[in-house]
Amino acid sequence: MKEKLVEISNLSVSYDQKTVLEGAELIVNEHDFLGVIGPNGGGKTTLIKAMLGLVKPDLGSIKFHVPLSKVGYLPQINQVDRRFPITVLDVVRSGRTGGHLLNPFRKDKSETLYAEELLEKMGIAAIRDKAIGELSGGQMQRVFLCRSLMNKPKLLILDEPDTFVDNQFESELYEKLKELNERMAIVLVSHDVGTISYYVKTIACVNRQVHYHPSNIISTEQLASYNCPLQIITHGDIPHTVLSMHENHDHHGHHH
Ligand SMILES: Nc1ncnc2c1ncn2[C@@H]1O[C@H](COP(=O)(O)OP(=O)(O)OP(=O)(O)O)[C@@H](O)[C@H]1O
């Protein structure tokens, strides 16, 4: 039996008068690698934020069976203020607090060593003392990925970590996530359905409601039936299906 990590039921969220999520249901289990997809404005980020307690739901319940300190979070990078005067190392270290606030002022030797180890593993040890304002999009994503790993999470939630990254880093990133998935459950929000279906195990389509799809193969017809009309980027020559296994690795670039 798989252990449940998070159970969301009957979740409704609105901003002012506008309902974004209504009656959303979702369960995240240990070992999951769940891809969260859906049209622009469908409520993906809102679902993640409600899960983490960053937006207040109107209705519904969110039960965590892991402590929040064991949940790693990589926010959408455009929500990070690049003018904030903080170095790469301090951003990564701030992940140790368990909260979502940047708190660079706590200094602890083992924390620093672990942050450095993560930067090393991500191949960005050389930029440890740079200010975040100086980083490229891909470097920024790597830094925030390191940050989200500081607490050795059991559940890792990533909101479009593939935004602003080049093709090479995109595949490196997904390979890294696949490796991390051996140790933790992953929830990955992405626009690139074709690419994520290559890595995820299951899919949730978010468009006001959440439609869970217990496989990583999804057809345009299924997406339509989930009220999730997305343009699918296919990798093979089978037009209506996103394949779980591909022969080659020619990923599509994806830019917003
Ligand atoms: N803080 C906010 N105040 C008011 N409206 C908001 C707020 N955040 C999001 N919205 C609106 O709620 C809707 C859902 O937004 P959300 O970011 O959850 O969607 P999404 O599926 O993540 O979209 P995208 O694919 O564009 O990232 C959008 O119409 C958005 O404009």
The ligand as an SDF file (V2000), in Angstrom:
LIG
                    3D

 31 33  0  0  0  0  0  0  0  0999 V2000
   -3.3680   37.0000   -6.5030 N   0  0  0  0  0  0  0  0  0  0  0  0
   -4.3220   36.9880   -7.4450 C   0  0  0  0  0  0  0  0  0  0  0  0
   -5.2950   37.9100   -7.4370 N   0  0  0  0  0  0  0  0  0  0  0  0
   -6.2780   37.8850   -8.3680 C   0  0  0  0  0  0  0  0  0  0  0  0
   -6.3490   36.9930   -9.3750 N   0  0  0  0  0  0  0  0  0  0  0  0
   -5.3970   36.0540   -9.4270 C   0  0  0  0  0  0  0  0  0  0  0  0
   -4.3330   35.9920   -8.4800 C   0  0  0  0  0  0  0  0  0  0  0  0
   -3.5200   34.9510   -8.7930 N   0  0  0  0  0  0  0  0  0  0  0  0
   -4.0690   34.3760   -9.8750 C   0  0  0  0  0  0  0  0  0  0  0  0
   -5.1870   35.0280  -10.2720 N   0  0  0  0  0  0  0  0  0  0  0  0
   -6.0540   34.6610  -11.3950 C   0  0  0  0  0  0  0  0  0  0  0  0
   -6.5470   33.3640  -11.1660 O   0  0  0  0  0  0  0  0  0  0  0  0
   -6.5730   32.5930  -12.3550 C   0  0  0  0  0  0  0  0  0  0  0  0
   -5.7640   31.3220  -12.1620 C   0  0  0  0  0  0  0  0  0  0  0  0
   -4.3940   31.6330  -12.0010 O   0  0  0  0  0  0  0  0  0  0  0  0
   -3.2580   30.5490  -11.7950 P   0  0  0  0  0  0  0  0  0  0  0  0
   -1.9730   31.2870  -11.7460 O   0  0  0  0  0  0  0  0  0  0  0  0
   -3.6030   29.6770  -10.6680 O   0  0  0  0  0  0  0  0  0  0  0  0
   -3.3860   29.7090  -13.1220 O   0  0  0  0  0  0  0  0  0  0  0  0
   -2.3200   28.7870  -13.8440 P   0  0  0  0  0  0  0  0  0  0  0  0
   -3.0710   27.6270  -14.3470 O   0  0  0  0  0  0  0  0  0  0  0  0
   -1.1790   28.5370  -12.9350 O   0  0  0  0  0  0  0  0  0  0  0  0
   -1.9040   29.7300  -15.0380 O   0  0  0  0  0  0  0  0  0  0  0  0
   -0.5450   29.7970  -15.8890 P   0  0  0  0  0  0  0  0  0  0  0  0
   -0.5610   28.5940  -16.7270 O   0  0  0  0  0  0  0  0  0  0  0  0
   -0.7440   31.0520  -16.6660 O   0  0  0  0  0  0  0  0  0  0  0  0
    0.5860   29.8580  -14.9020 O   0  0  0  0  0  0  0  0  0  0  0  0
   -6.0290   33.4940  -13.4450 C   0  0  0  0  0  0  0  0  0  0  0  0
   -7.1230   34.0600  -14.1230 O   0  0  0  0  0  0  0  0  0  0  0  0
   -5.2860   34.5550  -12.6880 C   0  0  0  0  0  0  0  0  0  0  0  0
   -5.3110   35.7850  -13.3810 O   0  0  0  0  0  0  0  0  0  0  0  0
  1  2  1  0
  2  3  1  0
  2  7  2  0
  3  4  2  0
  4  5  1  0
  5  6  2  0
  6  7  1  0
  6 10  1  0
  7  8  1  0
  8  9  2  0
  9 10  1  0
 10 11  1  0
 11 12  1  0
 11 30  1  0
 12 13  1  0
 13 14  1  0
 13 28  1  0
 14 15  1  0
 15 16  1  0
 16 17  2  0
 16 18  1  0
 16 19  1  0
 19 20  1  0
 20 21  2  0
 20 22  1  0
 20 23  1  0
 23 24  1  0
 24 25  2  0
 24 26  1  0
 24 27  1  0
 28 29  1  0
 28 30  1  0
 30 31  1  0
M  END
$$$$
